[in-house]
Amino acid sequence: MSQQQPPKIEFPCENYPIKVLGEAGPELHTYVVEIMERHAPGFDQARITVRESSKGRYHSVTVWITATGVEQLTAIHEDLRVNRNIKMVM
């Protein structure tokens, strides 16, 4: 049985979504924007979407960036995971 390989991403990759799931509150949104500005300066903040969980305890924040490489994506993921209120980064 052959294993399926994940799709290859060609960089730069416009409209690359990053979804962050964390505890609800304005701090989550602020932190996500801060990290994205650090690693993808000038990303379109107007495209940020925030969704609330059914019980309101968690928020899902989705941002769209132009991904420039694996190093950038790894750095974003690592910086987001440092925050204890963030539960998952996709």
C-alpha positions as CSV (number, residue, x, y, z in Angstrom):
1,M,0.0,0.0,0.0
2,S,1.5,3.4,-1.0
3,Q,1.2,6.4,1.3
4,Q,-0.3,9.5,-0.2
5,Q,2.0,12.5,-0.1
6,P,0.6,15.9,1.1
7,P,0.1,18.4,-1.7
8,K,3.2,20.5,-2.5
9,I,2.8,24.2,-1.9
10,E,4.4,26.5,-4.4
11,F,5.9,29.7,-2.8
12,P,5.0,32.4,-2.8
13,C,1.5,31.2,-2.1
14,E,-1.2,34.0,-2.1
15,N,-4.3,33.6,-0.1
16,Y,-2.8,31.0,2.3
17,P,-5.2,30.5,5.2
18,I,-4.1,30.2,8.8
19,K,-6.7,29.3,11.4
20,V,-6.1,29.8,15.1
21,L,-8.4,28.3,17.8
22,G,-8.2,29.8,21.2
23,E,-10.0,30.9,24.3
24,A,-12.5,33.7,23.5
25,G,-11.5,37.3,24.2
26,P,-10.0,40.3,22.5
27,E,-6.5,39.2,23.5
28,L,-6.7,36.3,21.0
29,H,-7.4,38.6,18.1
30,T,-4.8,41.1,19.1
31,Y,-2.1,38.4,19.6
32,V,-2.9,36.8,16.2
33,V,-2.7,40.1,14.4
34,E,0.6,40.9,16.1
35,I,2.2,37.6,15.1
36,M,0.9,37.9,11.5
37,E,2.3,41.5,11.2
38,R,5.7,40.2,12.4
39,H,5.9,37.4,9.9
40,A,3.6,38.6,7.0
41,P,3.7,42.4,7.2
42,G,1.0,44.1,5.3
43,F,-1.5,41.2,5.3
44,D,-5.1,42.2,4.6
45,Q,-6.6,42.6,8.1
46,A,-10.0,43.3,6.5
47,R,-10.2,39.6,5.6
48,I,-9.8,38.3,9.1
49,T,-12.8,36.2,10.2
50,V,-13.7,35.4,13.8
51,R,-16.2,32.6,14.6
52,E,-17.5,31.8,18.1
53,S,-17.9,28.3,19.3
54,S,-21.5,27.1,20.1
55,K,-21.0,27.9,23.9
56,G,-18.9,31.0,23.3
57,R,-15.9,29.7,25.1
58,Y,-13.6,29.6,22.1
59,H,-13.0,31.7,19.0
60,S,-11.6,30.6,15.7
61,V,-9.6,33.4,14.0
62,T,-8.8,32.9,10.3
63,V,-6.3,35.1,8.5
64,W,-5.1,35.0,4.9
65,I,-1.5,35.8,4.1
66,T,1.0,35.4,1.2
67,A,3.1,32.5,2.4
68,T,6.7,33.0,1.4
69,G,8.2,29.7,2.5
70,V,8.3,26.8,5.0
71,E,10.5,28.8,7.3
72,Q,7.9,31.6,7.6
73,L,5.0,29.1,8.2
74,T,7.1,27.3,10.9
75,A,7.9,30.6,12.6
76,I,4.3,31.7,12.6
77,H,3.1,28.3,14.0
78,E,5.8,28.4,16.8
79,D,5.1,32.0,17.8
80,L,1.3,31.3,18.0
81,R,1.7,28.1,20.0
82,V,3.7,30.0,22.7
83,N,0.5,31.7,23.9
84,R,-1.2,29.4,26.5
85,N,-4.7,30.6,25.4
86,I,-4.2,29.2,21.9
87,K,-5.3,25.6,21.6
88,M,-4.7,24.8,18.0
89,V,-3.1,26.3,14.8
90,M,-4.1,25.0,11.4
